[in-house]
Each structure stands twice: as structure tokens, then as C-alpha cells.
């Protein structure tokens, strides 16, 4: 008996689908590629065109004014380390890549999570899909992304978005499910419109859990940075890959610590900005 008859090979079915997509939706994929490259290139140019000390000073000043002084100190230390480690261009490329990936992940996950908290059938329907997305090894996402978008930063961002959506979506749904019912009933009793209830009651109440989801999305996106270096995305992931292939421990360690610095920076900035924006509507109300 031929054992190949009982061997399951998903690639036999998946490869023709990818070929069909490339043949029939090439203009769409090309448009997505140009859009992502344009946005990413703009962010990278904005971060790399001025001298490093100008960017650091401007970032610290803006964070101090818009967030708080503690976050400004963290910003100064993180960016100064990236500069002193000799990894400033790679760090700015990684910062731009993660910023785009996390922003798109949140824009996708947040509205779906809100809808899932309101419609239980939708939550039940997407739960198996989220389980699969979080169980599949992250580097697997790079394979179809590269097959469709070729090498470069675009497949890295696409794979990072796919990897970052599930935790944000799950925790968004959980956050809105945990909003106290008496607060919702109070808002409805006052005759407030659904939009007002969402922005003034539900979002502030759900903010602690939403911050956890955002934190997880940022950390998972940064975890993909190293894998993204394998497909030519550049940034700190490429430096880690270079240190591994050349057996240069110093380069790999510096790039790894720079990734940690970027992670701490984004975590503190996101928490500080969201907490400040939450307090502002509460004071105005």
C-alpha cells in the first residue's frame, strides 16, 4: 500500500489558490504594496532626514507636553541608547515598521472586537479563527505573504498585522464584555445616544484591558521584527539576522537590546497617551 495516498499535503491545495490570487488580483496587491511602501517610506524619511539629536530632542519635548515627564525620560533613554549603539537608522526603520503594523492591527481589531462583544454569534464564529491564528508559528505567515508580495518590508508588515490582530481583538471583546451593566443602563436611562455611551462610558471603563491588548499587540509585532529580517525587511531584525549568520555576538546583542528599548518606548508612550486621552473626556464631562 502506498503511504503517500494517506499523506495530507495542504500545500497542494494552497499553492493553486495563491497562483490564482496573483493572477486575478495582481493590481489590488500592487496597490496595497504601493500604499504601504508610501506610508512606510514617509515615516522613515521623517525620522531619518533630521539629525539624530534633533529627532531625540523633538520627541522628548512632544512627549513631555502631550503625555508626561516620566514618559519623556523613557523616550530620551531609549532613543539615546539606539543612537549610541550605532543602530539609529535600523532603529528608526523598525520604529516605522512597528508603528504602521500596530496602527493597522488596532484599526482592524478594535471595531471587530466591539461588534463581537455585542453580537455573541460573531464572537463564537471568529473564536476558532483566532485560535488558529495564535497557534500557527509566526514565521508561517511570512510564506504566503512573500509568495503574494515578494520580498521586502510589505510582506513583513502584512505578516505582523496578521500576528498582532488576535490578541488585540480578544482583549477588546473581553474589555467591552466586562463593562458594568449598571453604567450602560444609566447611560441609556439618560437618553444618551449609542456613540456617546461608547466614547464616554464604555471606552473609559474598558481602558485597562484595552491597554493590555495594545501592549500585547506591540510586543508581538516587535517579536516579528526579527523574523521580518529574514525576508529583507531591514531594520533591527536584519541586524539580528546578520549577527546570527556572521556569529557576531556583539552586533546581535546590541540589536536585541535596541529592540527592547523600542518596545519599552512604545509601551510607555501608548499607555501614557491613552490614559491622558481617557482622563480628558472625563474632566470635560
DRENDO-1510 file (C-alpha; in Angstrom, 1 decimal, always signed):
<recs>
REC; n; res; u; v; w
REC; 1; UNK; +0.0; +0.0; +0.0 .
REC; 2; UNK; +1.4; +3.4; -1.0 .
REC; 3; UNK; +1.7; +5.6; +2.2 .
REC; 4; UNK; +1.5; +8.7; +0.0 .
REC; 5; UNK; -2.2; +8.0; -0.6 .
REC; 6; UNK; -2.9; +8.8; +3.1 .
REC; 7; UNK; -0.5; +11.8; +3.4 .
REC; 8; UNK; -2.1; +15.2; +3.8 .
REC; 9; UNK; -0.4; +18.0; +1.9 .
REC; 10; UNK; -2.1; +21.3; +2.4 .
REC; 11; UNK; +0.4; +22.9; +0.0 .
REC; 12; UNK; -1.1; +21.0; -2.9 .
REC; 13; UNK; -4.3; +22.9; -2.4 .
REC; 14; UNK; -2.9; +26.2; -1.1 .
REC; 15; UNK; -0.4; +26.8; -3.9 .
REC; 16; UNK; -3.0; +26.9; -6.7 .
REC; 17; UNK; -5.0; +29.4; -4.6 .
REC; 18; UNK; -2.0; +31.7; -4.3 .
REC; 19; UNK; -1.4; +31.4; -8.0 .
REC; 20; UNK; -5.0; +32.3; -8.7 .
REC; 21; UNK; -4.8; +35.3; -6.4 .
REC; 22; UNK; -1.6; +36.5; -8.1 .
REC; 23; UNK; -3.2; +36.2; -11.5 .
REC; 24; UNK; -6.6; +37.7; -10.8 .
REC; 25; UNK; -5.8; +40.3; -8.1 .
REC; 26; UNK; -2.4; +41.5; -9.0 .
REC; 27; UNK; -3.5; +45.1; -9.5 .
REC; 28; UNK; -5.0; +45.1; -6.0 .
REC; 29; UNK; -1.9; +43.6; -4.4 .
REC; 30; UNK; +0.3; +46.1; -6.3 .
REC; 31; UNK; -1.9; +48.9; -5.0 .
REC; 32; UNK; -1.6; +47.6; -1.4 .
REC; 33; UNK; +2.2; +47.4; -1.9 .
REC; 34; UNK; +2.5; +50.9; -3.1 .
REC; 35; UNK; +0.3; +52.3; -0.3 .
REC; 36; UNK; +2.3; +50.5; +2.4 .
REC; 37; UNK; +5.6; +51.5; +0.9 .
REC; 38; UNK; +4.5; +55.1; +0.6 .
REC; 39; UNK; +3.4; +55.3; +4.2 .
REC; 40; UNK; +6.4; +53.5; +5.5 .
REC; 41; UNK; +8.8; +55.5; +3.4 .
REC; 42; UNK; +7.2; +58.7; +4.6 .
REC; 43; UNK; +7.7; +57.7; +8.2 .
REC; 44; UNK; +11.2; +56.5; +7.7 .
REC; 45; UNK; +12.1; +59.8; +5.9 .
REC; 46; UNK; +10.6; +61.9; +8.6 .
REC; 47; UNK; +12.6; +60.0; +11.2 .
REC; 48; UNK; +15.9; +59.8; +9.4 .
REC; 49; UNK; +16.1; +63.1; +7.5 .
REC; 50; UNK; +16.8; +65.3; +10.5 .
REC; 51; UNK; +20.0; +64.7; +12.6 .
REC; 52; UNK; +19.5; +62.1; +15.4 .
REC; 53; UNK; +19.8; +64.7; +18.2 .
REC; 54; UNK; +17.1; +66.8; +16.6 .
REC; 55; UNK; +14.7; +63.9; +16.5 .
REC; 56; UNK; +15.5; +62.9; +20.1 .
REC; 57; UNK; +15.0; +66.5; +21.3 .
REC; 58; UNK; +11.8; +66.9; +19.4 .
REC; 59; UNK; +10.4; +63.5; +20.6 .
REC; 60; UNK; +11.3; +64.2; +24.2 .
REC; 61; UNK; +9.7; +67.7; +24.1 .
REC; 62; UNK; +6.5; +66.4; +22.4 .
REC; 63; UNK; +6.1; +63.5; +24.9 .
REC; 64; UNK; +6.7; +65.8; +27.8 .
REC; 65; UNK; +4.0; +68.2; +26.6 .
REC; 66; UNK; +1.5; +65.6; +25.3 .
REC; 67; UNK; +2.0; +62.7; +27.7 .
REC; 68; UNK; +4.0; +63.2; +30.9 .
REC; 69; UNK; +7.6; +63.8; +32.1 .
REC; 70; UNK; +8.2; +60.2; +33.1 .
REC; 71; UNK; +7.4; +59.1; +29.5 .
REC; 72; UNK; +9.7; +61.8; +28.2 .
REC; 73; UNK; +12.6; +60.5; +30.3 .
REC; 74; UNK; +12.0; +56.9; +29.0 .
REC; 75; UNK; +11.9; +58.3; +25.4 .
REC; 76; UNK; +15.2; +60.1; +25.9 .
REC; 77; UNK; +16.9; +57.0; +27.4 .
REC; 78; UNK; +15.5; +54.6; +24.7 .
REC; 79; UNK; +16.4; +56.8; +21.7 .
REC; 80; UNK; +19.8; +57.7; +23.2 .
REC; 81; UNK; +20.7; +54.0; +23.5 .
REC; 82; UNK; +19.7; +53.3; +19.9 .
REC; 83; UNK; +21.9; +56.2; +18.8 .
REC; 84; UNK; +24.9; +55.4; +21.0 .
REC; 85; UNK; +24.7; +51.7; +19.9 .
REC; 86; UNK; +25.3; +52.8; +16.3 .
REC; 87; UNK; +21.9; +51.5; +15.2 .
REC; 88; UNK; +20.0; +54.7; +14.7 .
REC; 89; UNK; +18.9; +54.1; +11.0 .
REC; 90; UNK; +17.9; +50.5; +11.7 .
REC; 91; UNK; +16.0; +51.6; +14.9 .
REC; 92; UNK; +14.1; +54.2; +13.1 .
REC; 93; UNK; +13.2; +51.7; +10.3 .
REC; 94; UNK; +11.9; +49.3; +13.0 .
REC; 95; UNK; +10.0; +52.0; +14.7 .
REC; 96; UNK; +8.3; +53.0; +11.5 .
REC; 97; UNK; +7.5; +49.3; +10.6 .
REC; 98; UNK; +6.1; +48.6; +14.1 .
REC; 99; UNK; +4.1; +51.8; +14.1 .
REC; 100; UNK; +2.4; +51.0; +10.8 .
REC; 101; UNK; +1.8; +47.4; +11.8 .
REC; 102; UNK; +0.3; +48.2; +15.2 .
REC; 103; UNK; -1.9; +51.0; +13.9 .
REC; 104; UNK; -3.4; +48.8; +11.2 .
REC; 105; UNK; -3.8; +45.9; +13.6 .
REC; 106; UNK; -5.7; +48.2; +16.1 .
REC; 107; UNK; -7.9; +49.7; +13.3 .
REC; 108; UNK; -8.9; +46.2; +12.3 .
REC; 109; UNK; -9.2; +44.5; +15.7 .
REC; 110; UNK; -11.0; +47.3; +17.7 .
REC; 111; UNK; -14.2; +47.6; +15.7 .
REC; 112; UNK; -14.5; +43.9; +15.2 .
REC; 113; UNK; -13.9; +43.4; +18.9 .
REC; 114; UNK; -16.6; +45.9; +19.8 .
REC; 115; UNK; -19.1; +44.1; +17.4 .
REC; 116; UNK; -18.1; +40.7; +18.9 .
REC; 117; UNK; -18.9; +42.0; +22.3 .
REC; 118; UNK; -22.4; +43.0; +21.2 .
REC; 119; UNK; -23.2; +40.0; +18.9 .
REC; 120; UNK; -22.4; +36.7; +20.5 .
REC; 121; UNK; -22.8; +34.8; +17.3 .
REC; 122; UNK; -20.0; +36.8; +15.8 .
REC; 123; UNK; -17.8; +36.1; +18.8 .
REC; 124; UNK; -18.4; +32.4; +18.5 .
REC; 125; UNK; -17.8; +32.4; +14.8 .
REC; 126; UNK; -14.4; +34.2; +14.9 .
REC; 127; UNK; -13.1; +32.4; +18.0 .
REC; 128; UNK; -11.8; +29.3; +16.1 .
REC; 129; UNK; -10.1; +31.5; +13.6 .
REC; 130; UNK; -8.4; +33.5; +16.3 .
REC; 131; UNK; -7.3; +30.2; +17.9 .
REC; 132; UNK; -5.7; +29.1; +14.7 .
REC; 133; UNK; -4.1; +32.5; +14.1 .
REC; 134; UNK; -2.5; +32.4; +17.6 .
REC; 135; UNK; -1.4; +28.8; +17.4 .
REC; 136; UNK; +0.3; +28.8; +14.0 .
REC; 137; UNK; +4.0; +29.6; +14.3 .
REC; 138; UNK; +4.6; +33.3; +13.3 .
REC; 139; UNK; +7.1; +32.6; +10.6 .
REC; 140; UNK; +4.5; +30.6; +8.7 .
REC; 141; UNK; +2.7; +33.9; +8.0 .
REC; 142; UNK; +5.7; +35.1; +6.1 .
REC; 143; UNK; +5.4; +32.3; +3.5 .
REC; 144; UNK; +2.1; +33.3; +1.8 .
REC; 145; UNK; +3.0; +37.0; +2.3 .
REC; 146; UNK; +6.2; +36.6; +0.4 .
REC; 147; UNK; +4.5; +34.5; -2.3 .
REC; 148; UNK; +2.0; +37.3; -2.9 .
REC; 149; UNK; +4.0; +40.5; -2.1 .
REC; 150; UNK; +7.6; +39.3; -2.9 .
REC; 151; UNK; +10.5; +40.1; -0.6 .
REC; 152; UNK; +10.8; +43.4; +1.4 .
REC; 153; UNK; +9.0; +45.3; +4.1 .
REC; 154; UNK; +5.5; +44.8; +2.7 .
REC; 155; UNK; +5.2; +41.0; +3.5 .
REC; 156; UNK; +6.8; +41.7; +6.8 .
REC; 157; UNK; +4.1; +44.3; +7.7 .
REC; 158; UNK; +1.3; +42.0; +6.4 .
REC; 159; UNK; +2.5; +39.1; +8.4 .
REC; 160; UNK; +3.0; +41.3; +11.5 .
REC; 161; UNK; -0.6; +42.6; +11.2 .
REC; 162; UNK; -2.0; +39.1; +10.9 .
REC; 163; UNK; +0.0; +38.1; +14.0 .
REC; 164; UNK; -0.9; +41.2; +16.0 .
REC; 165; UNK; -4.7; +41.3; +15.4 .
REC; 166; UNK; -5.8; +38.2; +17.5 .
REC; 167; UNK; -4.6; +39.4; +21.0 .
REC; 168; UNK; -6.0; +42.9; +20.4 .
REC; 169; UNK; -9.3; +41.6; +19.1 .
REC; 170; UNK; -9.7; +39.1; +22.0 .
REC; 171; UNK; -8.9; +41.6; +24.7 .
REC; 172; UNK; -11.1; +44.3; +23.1 .
REC; 173; UNK; -14.0; +41.8; +23.2 .
REC; 174; UNK; -13.2; +40.9; +26.8 .
REC; 175; UNK; -12.9; +44.6; +27.8 .
REC; 176; UNK; -16.3; +45.6; +26.5 .
REC; 177; UNK; -17.9; +42.4; +27.9 .
REC; 178; UNK; -16.6; +43.4; +31.4 .
REC; 179; UNK; -18.2; +46.9; +31.3 .
REC; 180; UNK; -20.6; +47.1; +34.3 .
REC; 181; UNK; -24.2; +46.8; +33.1 .
REC; 182; UNK; -25.4; +49.4; +35.5 .
REC; 183; UNK; -23.2; +52.0; +33.8 .
REC; 184; UNK; -24.8; +51.1; +30.4 .
REC; 185; UNK; -28.3; +51.2; +31.9 .
REC; 186; UNK; -27.5; +54.6; +33.4 .
REC; 187; UNK; -26.4; +56.0; +30.1 .
REC; 188; UNK; -29.4; +54.6; +28.3 .
REC; 189; UNK; -31.7; +55.9; +31.0 .
REC; 190; UNK; -30.4; +59.4; +30.4 .
REC; 191; UNK; -31.3; +59.2; +26.8 .
REC; 192; UNK; -27.7; +59.3; +25.6 .
REC; 193; UNK; -27.0; +58.2; +22.0 .
REC; 194; UNK; -25.0; +54.9; +21.5 .
REC; 195; UNK; -22.0; +56.9; +20.3 .
REC; 196; UNK; -21.9; +58.9; +23.5 .
REC; 197; UNK; -22.3; +55.8; +25.6 .
REC; 198; UNK; -19.4; +54.1; +23.7 .
REC; 199; UNK; -17.0; +57.1; +24.0 .
REC; 200; UNK; -17.9; +58.4; +27.4 .
REC; 201; UNK; -18.8; +55.2; +29.3 .
REC; 202; UNK; -17.6; +52.0; +27.6 .
REC; 203; UNK; -14.2; +53.0; +26.4 .
REC; 204; UNK; -13.0; +54.6; +29.7 .
REC; 205; UNK; -14.3; +51.6; +31.6 .
REC; 206; UNK; -12.6; +49.2; +29.2 .
REC; 207; UNK; -9.4; +51.1; +29.0 .
REC; 208; UNK; -7.3; +48.9; +31.5 .
REC; 209; UNK; -8.0; +45.8; +29.5 .
REC; 210; UNK; -7.6; +47.7; +26.2 .
REC; 211; UNK; -4.1; +48.8; +27.3 .
REC; 212; UNK; -3.2; +45.1; +27.9 .
REC; 213; UNK; -4.3; +44.3; +24.4 .
REC; 214; UNK; -2.3; +47.2; +22.9 .
REC; 215; UNK; +0.7; +46.1; +24.9 .
REC; 216; UNK; +0.4; +42.5; +23.6 .
REC; 217; UNK; +0.0; +43.8; +20.1 .
REC; 218; UNK; +3.1; +45.9; +20.3 .
REC; 219; UNK; +5.2; +43.1; +21.9 .
REC; 220; UNK; +4.1; +40.5; +19.3 .
REC; 221; UNK; +4.8; +43.0; +16.5 .
REC; 222; UNK; +8.3; +43.5; +17.8 .
REC; 223; UNK; +8.7; +39.7; +18.1 .
REC; 224; UNK; +8.0; +39.6; +14.3 .
REC; 225; UNK; +10.7; +42.2; +13.6 .
REC; 226; UNK; +13.5; +39.6; +13.9 .
REC; 227; UNK; +11.7; +37.2; +11.6 .
REC; 228; UNK; +10.9; +40.0; +9.2 .
REC; 229; UNK; +14.6; +40.5; +8.8 .
REC; 230; UNK; +14.7; +37.1; +7.1 .
REC; 231; UNK; +12.6; +38.4; +4.2 .
REC; 232; UNK; +14.6; +41.6; +3.6 .
REC; 233; UNK; +12.5; +44.0; +5.7 .
REC; 234; UNK; +15.6; +45.7; +7.1 .
REC; 235; UNK; +15.7; +47.4; +10.5 .
REC; 236; UNK; +16.9; +45.8; +13.7 .
REC; 237; UNK; +15.6; +42.4; +12.5 .
REC; 238; UNK; +18.2; +42.5; +9.7 .
REC; 239; UNK; +20.9; +43.4; +12.2 .
REC; 240; UNK; +20.0; +40.4; +14.5 .
REC; 241; UNK; +20.0; +38.1; +11.4 .
REC; 242; UNK; +23.3; +39.5; +10.3 .
REC; 243; UNK; +24.8; +38.9; +13.8 .
REC; 244; UNK; +23.5; +35.4; +13.8 .
REC; 245; UNK; +24.8; +34.4; +10.4 .
REC; 246; UNK; +28.2; +36.0; +11.0 .
REC; 247; UNK; +28.4; +34.7; +14.6 .
REC; 248; UNK; +28.9; +38.3; +15.8 .
REC; 249; UNK; +27.6; +38.2; +19.4 .
REC; 250; UNK; +28.2; +42.0; +19.9 .
REC; 251; UNK; +26.0; +43.0; +17.0 .
REC; 252; UNK; +23.2; +40.6; +17.8 .
REC; 253; UNK; +23.2; +41.7; +21.5 .
REC; 254; UNK; +23.2; +45.4; +20.6 .
REC; 255; UNK; +20.4; +44.9; +18.1 .
REC; 256; UNK; +18.4; +42.8; +20.6 .
REC; 257; UNK; +18.8; +45.5; +23.3 .
REC; 258; UNK; +17.7; +48.1; +20.8 .
REC; 259; UNK; +14.5; +46.2; +20.1 .
REC; 260; UNK; +13.9; +46.1; +23.9 .
REC; 261; UNK; +14.4; +49.8; +24.1 .
REC; 262; UNK; +11.9; +50.4; +21.2 .
REC; 263; UNK; +9.4; +48.0; +23.0 .
REC; 264; UNK; +9.7; +49.9; +26.3 .
REC; 265; UNK; +9.4; +53.3; +24.4 .
REC; 266; UNK; +6.2; +52.3; +22.6 .
REC; 267; UNK; +4.7; +50.7; +25.6 .
REC; 268; UNK; +5.1; +53.8; +27.8 .
REC; 269; UNK; +4.0; +56.1; +25.1 .
REC; 270; UNK; +0.9; +54.2; +24.3 .
REC; 271; UNK; -0.1; +53.8; +27.9 .
REC; 272; UNK; +0.6; +57.5; +28.7 .
REC; 273; UNK; -1.3; +58.8; +25.7 .
REC; 274; UNK; -4.3; +56.6; +26.2 .
REC; 275; UNK; -4.6; +57.3; +29.9 .
REC; 276; UNK; -4.3; +61.0; +29.2 .
REC; 277; UNK; -7.0; +60.9; +26.5 .
REC; 278; UNK; -9.2; +59.0; +28.8 .
REC; 279; UNK; -8.8; +61.5; +31.7 .
REC; 280; UNK; -9.5; +64.4; +29.4 .
REC; 281; UNK; -13.1; +63.5; +28.4 .
REC; 282; UNK; -13.8; +62.6; +32.0 .
REC; 283; UNK; -12.8; +66.0; +33.1 .
REC; 284; UNK; -14.7; +67.7; +30.3 .
REC; 285; UNK; -17.8; +65.7; +31.1 .
</recs>
